[in-house]
Amino acid sequence: MHVAVLGAGVVGITTAHFLAEAGHEVTIIDQAPGVARECSAANGAQLSYSYTEVMASPSFLLRLPGLTAGTDAAIHVRPPLTADLIRWGLGFLGQCTRSSAAANTRANLEMAVRSAQLLRDLRDELRADFHYRQAGKLILLSSDRELDDARRASAVKAELGVRANVVSIEEAIDIEPAIAAMAGPYAGAVYSPGDDVGDSSEFAELLAERLEQQRGARFLFETSITGLIREGDTILGVRTAGGDVEADAVVVCLGAWSPALLGKVDVRIRVAPVRGYSLTLPPGRTMPSASVTDYGRRFVVTRLGEKVRIAGYADFVGFSTRKDGRRIQHLLETARAAAPQVADFGCPDNHAWGGYRPMTPDGRPIVGGTRLDGLFVNTGHGTLGWTLALASAERLADAIAPYAYSYRNDLTATPVTTTEASSSVST
Ligand SMILES: Cc1cc2nc3c(=O)[nH]c(=O)nc-3n(C[C@H](O)[C@H](O)[C@H](O)COP(=O)(O)OP(=O)(O)OC[C@H]3O[C@@H](n4cnc5c(N)ncnc54)[C@H](O)[C@@H]3O)c2cc1C
């Protein structure tokens, strides 16, 4: 079966990988000149296998007064108010209960554990460097309430065999001495020895190279997708600025841009763009070995080879880059004040970057089929796209398998594949 994968971010490339492994002919289409040029380009680089907490939670509600007053430094909320966004916001608020947050975090955790296994296998095959390291992760917390939440979460994680232990700040410094030079004050930390780091963009490039050279995948770059070819309830291919591409099945992996394309064929998914930023700097005097998150100030510090990536913030501002300069400068100054020795903050070449997280209200990706034959989605990975990409792609390939079977055998009754993993779809 010929499958068109729309989007060459880390989700599109991993999806193409599993489809090619299943024996499908794959064409990957993206408007960018290469692989991973949008949200997968310069993210926090964390393979956050144990920290899969979703944003919609009771603790987010506590931030609401600061968000509405515009005084929350790490999260700005000034979206263009469209009907879609209001629906998204109401859906998000509905997920902010303790039970929903726990269920969503657990669903992501299960997917993350599977991703870790899949990356282990794939790394052996790729035999190439994408700055992967078993670094461990420390999340620095500033209040007793955050510590209590962390203790509850770590008990749930332990049930799934995932280690995320609450430690004192002294223990955290023993694990990662670079924390001693951080400003704090911190009440304690969560230590996850099983969390890794790696560069998602380099990984996606390596996998794309393998797809092209060993699996004969076709890449159409600098090709803007303008619509889908539809006949009745069946999708027959993709319309692009460079002409039509026929396909037996289409998988939409367009990240934050997925809802716009799907809306053209009346498939509605709830995915909003949430802007975040990063800087990639030369190391400072005490570059941490573990990845370190300052939870209250909402930034992460990750060592990637001889560089330090500082990433953070979550801005609900629609598709706007207007405030990027100011936000990146704020991130730099916040990180410099909190962790002055981890990076050379004065370096003029700081590789400032911004990306749109494709965020669902429940923080879980949308993976599977739609009500249209031949149309599938794998998107909405929010804050965890790099972490979840492999398991999510494997799940998508499993979801497409019955369709491929009926297609190959020319069966009229196509088994129905349902979109799963998220409550954010109404197909
Ligand atoms: C600051 C920040 C830090 C983050 N840190 C982490 C982290 O540490 N760990 C983690 O797991 N996740 C992290 N994330 C989240 C992660 O980066 C995303 O979830 C992930 O990159 C999404 O991948 P994607 O392939 O779905 O989307 P994208 O990478 O955005 O890919 C979508 C692709 O679609 C293409 N496209 C869009 N519209 C069209 C069109 N009309 N025609 C053709 N092509 C089109 C784009 O060019 C793009 O290549 C972070 C995100 C941010 C912003």
The ligand as a Gaussian input file, in Angstrom:
#p B3LYP/6-31G(d) Opt

LIG

0 1
 C       10.320000      24.884000      23.968000
 C        9.928000      23.460000      23.720000
 C       10.561000      22.455000      24.438000
 C       10.182000      21.131000      24.252000
 N       10.871000      20.154000      24.912000
 C       10.550000      18.860000      24.727000
 C       11.291000      17.847000      25.386000
 O       12.255000      18.125000      26.086000
 N       10.899000      16.560000      25.217000
 C        9.825000      16.222000      24.440000
 O        9.484000      15.038000      24.357000
 N        9.130000      17.169000      23.741000
 C        9.469000      18.467000      23.878000
 N        8.776000      19.437000      23.207000
 C        7.636000      19.050000      22.364000
 C        8.078000      18.473000      21.013000
 O        9.083000      19.275000      20.458000
 C        6.861000      18.397000      20.046000
 O        5.803000      17.698000      20.670000
 C        7.223000      17.674000      18.746000
 O        8.345000      18.252000      18.146000
 C        6.051000      17.709000      17.757000
 O        6.487000      17.051000      16.606000
 P        5.590000      16.989000      15.303000
 O        6.322000      16.177000      14.322000
 O        4.210000      16.600000      15.687000
 O        5.460000      18.522000      14.836000
 P        6.513000      19.427000      14.031000
 O        7.899000      19.076000      14.385000
 O        6.089000      20.836000      14.213000
 O        6.284000      18.977000      12.526000
 C        5.181000      19.382000      11.770000
 C        5.639000      19.484000      10.325000
 O        4.513000      19.806000       9.492000
 C        4.987000      20.652000       8.469000
 N        3.838000      21.383000       7.895000
 C        2.922000      22.112000       8.567000
 N        1.984000      22.591000       7.717000
 C        2.326000      22.151000       6.487000
 C        1.750000      22.296000       5.182000
 N        0.615000      22.986000       4.967000
 N        2.373000      21.705000       4.137000
 C        3.513000      20.968000       4.311000
 N        4.095000      20.796000       5.513000
 C        3.507000      21.376000       6.586000
 C        5.985000      21.557000       9.142000
 O        6.886000      22.132000       8.207000
 C        6.675000      20.578000      10.107000
 O        7.838000      20.019000       9.565000
 C        9.129000      20.793000      23.343000
 C        8.513000      21.814000      22.601000
 C        8.914000      23.128000      22.776000
 C        8.259000      24.204000      21.941000

